[in-house]
Amino acid sequence: MEPGRDPYISEISHPTRVIIASDASAGQYSGNDFPANWAARMAQSFNSVMRKVNDATKRRLHKQAEQGEIDGFVYVNLGQIDAQLPIKAPGWISREAVVDYPTDFSAMSAANITALSGRGESITRSLVTMYLLSD
């Protein structure tokens, strides 16, 4: 969905002016993990690489906004630190309520779906209100 994609190469090449990106990762590391075995170290290494890929994507979004290729963007992360969010709507679902949810592809309970989707919607509303609707 990024601007400038060639329609002859990519089927998804719509003119895009505003991007709302959603990231379901846990966010910043707590610093409390000390992986001692091979599997835990490999998992942490993979997560570090994925964070760098996400960082590069965010950097591109900032650059596209600075260069006028897009009018604006919001990057929603379920692992966002609550204290850093500008607005919290009634019924706010805290980071702690969802941050340890496993990504093991098991079936999700209705309560977990409600918590995860509710947090994503609340963060999106907060950031869109602050950064896209504030003018």
VOPAGU-2260 file (C-alpha; in pm, 1 decimal, decimal comma):
REM VOPAGU-2260
SITE   aa  ch    i         X         Y         Z
SITE  MET   A    0       0,0       0,0       0,0
SITE  GLU   A    1     300,1     232,7       5,1
SITE  PRO   A    2     289,9     516,4    -247,5
SITE  GLY   A    3     472,0     487,0    -576,5
SITE  ARG   A    4     417,1     115,6    -635,2
SITE  ASP   A    5     415,2      17,8   -1001,0
SITE  PRO   A    6      71,2    -121,3   -1100,4
SITE  TYR   A    7     240,4    -346,7   -1356,9
SITE  ILE   A    8     438,3    -520,0   -1083,7
SITE  SER   A    9     197,8    -509,2    -787,8
SITE  GLU   A   10    -176,7    -561,8    -791,0
SITE  ILE   A   11    -205,2    -340,0    -483,2
SITE  SER   A   12    -108,6       2,8    -613,5
SITE  HIS   A   13    -382,3     246,9    -515,3
SITE  PRO   A   14    -306,4     616,5    -474,1
SITE  THR   A   15    -251,7     645,9    -100,5
SITE  ARG   A   16    -255,9     973,1      96,8
SITE  VAL   A   17    -300,6     849,0     455,3
SITE  ILE   A   18    -171,3     521,6     599,7
SITE  ILE   A   19    -292,1     356,2     918,8
SITE  ALA   A   20     -59,6      65,0     991,6
SITE  SER   A   21    -127,5    -193,0    1261,5
SITE  ASP   A   22     144,2    -389,8    1439,7
SITE  ALA   A   23      35,0    -670,5    1671,9
SITE  SER   A   24     380,0    -725,5    1822,2
SITE  ALA   A   25     445,1    -695,9    2194,7
SITE  GLY   A   26     634,2    -369,8    2146,9
SITE  GLN   A   27     951,7    -283,8    2331,7
SITE  TYR   A   28    1141,2    -549,3    2522,2
SITE  SER   A   29    1101,1    -538,5    2896,4
SITE  GLY   A   30    1465,9    -629,3    2945,9
SITE  ASN   A   31    1368,2    -900,3    3192,8
SITE  ASP   A   32    1430,6   -1196,7    2960,1
SITE  PHE   A   33    1761,1   -1381,8    2976,8
SITE  PRO   A   34    1743,5   -1658,9    2717,0
SITE  ALA   A   35    1964,9   -1940,7    2836,1
SITE  ASN   A   36    1892,2   -2219,5    2589,7
SITE  TRP   A   37    1933,7   -2237,4    2212,2
SITE  ALA   A   38    1562,7   -2214,3    2125,6
SITE  ALA   A   39    1507,1   -1907,6    2344,5
SITE  ARG   A   40    1814,0   -1735,6    2197,8
SITE  MET   A   41    1699,5   -1806,7    1842,5
SITE  ALA   A   42    1350,7   -1674,7    1921,3
SITE  GLN   A   43    1496,4   -1356,0    2067,8
SITE  SER   A   44    1727,7   -1317,2    1765,8
SITE  PHE   A   45    1433,9   -1356,7    1526,4
SITE  ASN   A   46    1231,7   -1102,7    1725,9
SITE  SER   A   47    1523,1    -858,0    1711,9
SITE  VAL   A   48    1542,8    -888,9    1332,9
SITE  MET   A   49    1166,8    -837,8    1300,2
SITE  ARG   A   50    1188,7    -524,7    1516,9
SITE  LYS   A   51    1455,5    -386,3    1283,3
SITE  VAL   A   52    1231,0    -458,0     982,1
SITE  ASN   A   53     948,4    -272,1    1157,4
SITE  ASP   A   54    1186,8      14,5    1239,9
SITE  ALA   A   55    1279,6      41,7     870,4
SITE  THR   A   56     910,6      51,9     775,5
SITE  LYS   A   57     842,6     328,7    1027,6
SITE  ARG   A   58    1145,7     520,4     897,0
SITE  ARG   A   59    1004,3     496,1     541,0
SITE  LEU   A   60     666,0     624,1     658,7
SITE  HIS   A   61     830,0     924,2     827,1
SITE  LYS   A   62    1033,8     996,0     514,8
SITE  GLN   A   63     727,6     966,9     288,4
SITE  ALA   A   64     539,8    1213,6     510,2
SITE  GLU   A   65     836,8    1455,9     516,6
SITE  GLN   A   66     867,0    1442,3     136,7
SITE  GLY   A   67     493,0    1493,8      82,7
SITE  GLU   A   68     438,8    1150,2     -72,3
SITE  ILE   A   69     164,5    1092,2     187,8
SITE  ASP   A   70     -40,0    1339,4     392,9
SITE  GLY   A   71      12,3    1149,5     715,4
SITE  PHE   A   72      20,4     818,1     891,8
SITE  VAL   A   73     -52,3     648,7    1220,4
SITE  TYR   A   74     146,8     344,8    1331,0
SITE  VAL   A   75     -61,2     143,9    1578,4
SITE  ASN   A   76     125,2    -103,0    1800,5
SITE  LEU   A   77     -62,9    -322,4    2049,9
SITE  GLY   A   78     251,3    -318,1    2265,8
SITE  GLN   A   79     248,4      63,1    2286,8
SITE  ILE   A   80     337,1     189,5    2635,2
SITE  ASP   A   81      10,1     325,9    2778,0
SITE  ALA   A   82     172,3     623,4    2954,8
SITE  GLN   A   83     295,5     755,7    2617,9
SITE  LEU   A   84     -49,4     771,5    2459,0
SITE  PRO   A   85    -208,5    1117,3    2452,3
SITE  ILE   A   86    -573,8    1016,0    2495,9
SITE  LYS   A   87    -736,1     716,8    2663,3
SITE  ALA   A   88   -1100,0     650,3    2584,2
SITE  PRO   A   89   -1346,3     506,5    2837,6
SITE  GLY   A   90   -1314,7     127,5    2856,3
SITE  TRP   A   91    -941,3     143,6    2784,5
SITE  ILE   A   92    -774,2    -199,9    2765,1
SITE  SER   A   93    -426,3    -186,6    2916,0
SITE  ARG   A   94    -105,5    -314,0    2758,6
SITE  GLU   A   95     -64,0    -555,1    3048,4
SITE  ALA   A   96    -396,5    -719,3    2961,9
SITE  VAL   A   97    -269,1    -830,8    2618,6
SITE  VAL   A   98     111,8    -806,1    2608,2
SITE  ASP   A   99     175,3   -1167,7    2704,8
SITE  TYR   A  100     -76,3   -1317,2    2464,5
SITE  PRO   A  101     101,3   -1599,5    2277,4
SITE  THR   A  102     140,5   -1600,8    1901,3
SITE  ASP   A  103     121,7   -1977,5    1870,9
SITE  PHE   A  104    -169,6   -1998,1    1623,6
SITE  SER   A  105    -396,3   -2170,1    1877,2
SITE  ALA   A  106    -768,5   -2097,1    1868,4
SITE  MET   A  107    -855,5   -1770,7    2042,1
SITE  SER   A  108   -1125,3   -1734,5    2303,5
SITE  ALA   A  109   -1392,9   -1469,2    2257,6
SITE  ALA   A  110   -1252,1   -1281,8    2558,8
SITE  ASN   A  111    -903,9   -1266,6    2404,5
SITE  ILE   A  112   -1041,4   -1154,6    2068,1
SITE  THR   A  113   -1237,4    -880,5    2243,9
SITE  ALA   A  114    -932,8    -768,9    2444,8
SITE  LEU   A  115    -691,4    -763,2    2150,3
SITE  SER   A  116    -928,1    -602,2    1900,7
SITE  GLY   A  117   -1055,5    -357,5    2164,1
SITE  ARG   A  118    -702,8    -247,5    2249,0
SITE  GLY   A  119    -618,0    -204,4    1880,4
SITE  GLU   A  120    -929,4       1,5    1819,6
SITE  SER   A  121    -868,2     218,1    2128,3
SITE  ILE   A  122    -507,5     291,9    2033,0
SITE  THR   A  123    -608,6     366,2    1673,8
SITE  ARG   A  124    -879,0     609,6    1787,7
SITE  SER   A  125    -634,0     779,6    2024,0
SITE  LEU   A  126    -359,6     823,2    1765,4
SITE  VAL   A  127    -590,2     918,1    1475,7
SITE  THR   A  128    -756,5    1181,0    1696,0
SITE  MET   A  129    -420,9    1320,6    1806,0
SITE  TYR   A  130    -225,9    1311,9    1479,7
SITE  LEU   A  131    -470,1    1307,7    1188,3
SITE  LEU   A  132    -773,8    1498,3    1318,1
SITE  SER   A  133    -597,6    1763,6    1527,8
SITE  ASP   A  134    -573,9    2027,3    1253,0
